[in-house]
Amino acid sequence: MQVGGALAALGAVLLWTGGVSIPDLFAWLVTFLVLTIAAERVVISRFSPSVLTPAGARRYQRGIVVISALIVFACPLTTIWSGRVLPVFGLALIALTVVAAWGDGARSDLRVRARATVAGSDAASDADTASGSAITPSQRFTGVMVFISYMWLIVTGLLLVHPTLSGLHYDALLHAVFLGFVMTMVVAHVPTYLPFLLEIRFRFNPGFWGVAVLLNVGLVVRIVADLAGSETGRTLGGLANIAALLSLVAVAVWAAVVKGPEDPQAPAGDTRAISDTSPTKDSRA
């Protein structure tokens, strides 16, 4: 999958330097980002609690690789016969999304949350903790955001059923995939991996949920306004998206600088004070 995404990126660059316009390279660029991110989710899921049986895991891996290959092979055809092939490309994106979500380890986080909600008691939470299935607030955040990201990829596929690589419909396509899928997936992983990459103390806070709401509500407003031809709605949605991305930086700094009341003043080498979900070097190895 990663090789397929890299080939799509290389093909896009070569065609662009040869004079092909960016709208005609839409499928190539989408393929690069979608397959790269989807492949990373496959890798992450291997280290998450299993959500599939062994037979189901084999079907999942074969299915996602086959669909990814079809998407890569469709890229040149979308440049030649965009009107005919882009709807098929969109359906392939939807198929990839369904399979990826089916086997994604983030499902285990949502499943644990559902059990705790139904039980509605501290005893249920204690049982989850004892069994090793309890999840932290940032894990729950990541799981929810991953599946919201998948939903935006489905929206992208549906918009491609009647493709128009110009005007407001094209604007809706760009926002659905590059902000809806890509940026939502980026926001999903910030609380977990940013502290590990920067080797800093990091305390998850509710501000991340505010960023998520602002980003996705802004996207809904922007895309609906695009399809309805409302310039006011497009402006409001765009401003909300800008505010969300700027807020992400502010919230990340807040999480790194402001310590919660329960945050111990541990030395830099003590990982107990670091993010509640950030992996250690040993666990990554």
Sequence and secondary structure as in RCSB ss.txt:
>XXXX:A:sequence
MQVGGALAALGAVLLWTGGVSIPDLFAWLVTFLVLTIAAERVVISRFSPSVLTPAGARRYQRGIVVISALIVFAC
PLTTIWSGRVLPVFGLALIALTVVAAWGDGARSDLRVRARATVAGSDAASDADTASGSAITPSQRFTGVMVFISY
MWLIVTGLLLVHPTLSGLHYDALLHAVFLGFVMTMVVAHVPTYLPFLLEIRFRFNPGFWGVAVLLNVGLVVRIVA
DLAGSETGRTLGGLANIAALLSLVAVAVWAAVVKGPEDPQAPAGDTRAISDTSPTKDSRA
>XXXX:A:secstr
 HHHHHHHHHHHHHHHHTT  SGGGHHHHHHHHHHHHHHHHHHHHTTS   S HHHHHHHHHHHHHHHHHHHHHH
HHHHHSHHHHHHHHHHHHHHHHHHHHHH THHHHHHHHHHHHHH SHHHHHHHHHHT    HHHHHHHHHHHHHH
HHHHHHHHHTTS  SSHHHHHHHHIIIIIIIIIHHHHHHHHHHHHHHHT      THHHHHHHHHHHHHHHHHHH
HHHT HHHHHHHHHHHHHHHHHHHHHHHHHHH   TT     TT GGGS SS   HHHH 
